[in-house]
Amino acid sequence: MARGVDAEQQHPMAEQVKEYQARSKQAWATASFFSSTSASTAGSSWVEVLLVICELALYALLVFACIAFYFRSIGIALSFTCISALLYLCMRLTKEERKHKKSKQRMLLPLSM
């Protein structure tokens, strides 16, 4: 027994640290204009892939809106702009929710980290 810590208590903490390090190593960098950081710290998941696809769709909608403005189709351009604004809002809410969930998960880790 080392300073009042059982070997049984130390083993799960060591496994939890190993899992945390494994998740950190699997970080998937997303070069995103809209993200607050350039690299994600939770492994790649289908939600992150979906967010990247949504960002590409957002860029495409903005380009189509500019083209519609060029050809003086104001209604179509405004509809593309509104759709892209809604898509951007949904993406930001999803990212904030995932960030909040990750911070909650980090709070469960031992303070020695």
N, C-alpha and C positions, 0 to 999 in steps of 0.2 A: 504494500500500500504506500503510495507516494503522496505525502502531504494531504491525506484525507480523501483522495480521489480513488475510487475503486477502479479496477481494471475493466469491469463491465461498463462503467460510465465512460471511460476513456475510449473504448473501442467504437461505440457509435459516433462519437464526436470525430474520430479520425476518419471514419467512413463518410461522414457528412462533409468534411473538408475535402476529401478526395473527390466526391461527387461535384462539389462546387468548383474545384480546379478543372475537372473534366469538362464541365459546362463552359467554363471560361475559355478553355482551349478550343472549343468548337465554335468560337465566335465567327459570325459571318458578316463580313464587311459589306455595307450597303452604301454606295456612293450616292447619296440622296441630297438633293437641294433642300428639301423640306425638313429633313431630320435635324434634331438639335445636336446630335453627334454623328460622326462619319462612320463609326463602327458599332455594331450591336453587340451587347455583352451576353445575351442569352443565346443559345445555339440557333441555327437556322430552323425555321419552322414554316409551315404552310401559310401562316398569317403574315409573316414577313415577306414571303414571296408574293402573296396577294397584294400587299401594300406597294411593293415595287411595281407590279403590273398596273395598279391603280394610278401610281405616279406617272407611268408612261402614258396611260389613257388621258390623264389630266393634261400633260404636255400636248398630246395630239388634239384634244378639244380646244386648247388655247390657240394652237396653230390654225385650226379650222375656223375659229372665231375671227382671227386676224384676216384670213383669206376671205371670209364672208364680209367683213368690213371693207376690204379692198374692192369687192364687187358690189358694194352698196346694198347688201342684203342685211339690213339692220335687225330685223326680227330674228333671223337665223343666228346672227352673231350674238345677239343678246341671250338667246336661248342656250347657245353653247357656253357663253360666259356664266350663266346661272347654274347650268349643270356642272361646270367645272368648279364653281364656288362650293356647291353642295358636296361634291366629291372630295374637295380639299378639307372641308369641315369634318366629314366622316373619317377621313384619314387621320386628322389631328386628334379627334376624340379616341380613335382606336389606339393610336400610339400613346396617348396619355394614360389610357386605361391599362395598357400593357406595362407601362413604366411604373404605375402605381402598384400593380400586382407584383412586379419584380422587387420593388422596394419592400413590400410586405414580406416577400420570401426571404430577402436578405436579413430582415430583422429576426428571423427565426434561427439564423446561424449564431454560433457562439461569439461572444464579445472579443475573444482572443484573435479573431480574424482581423 
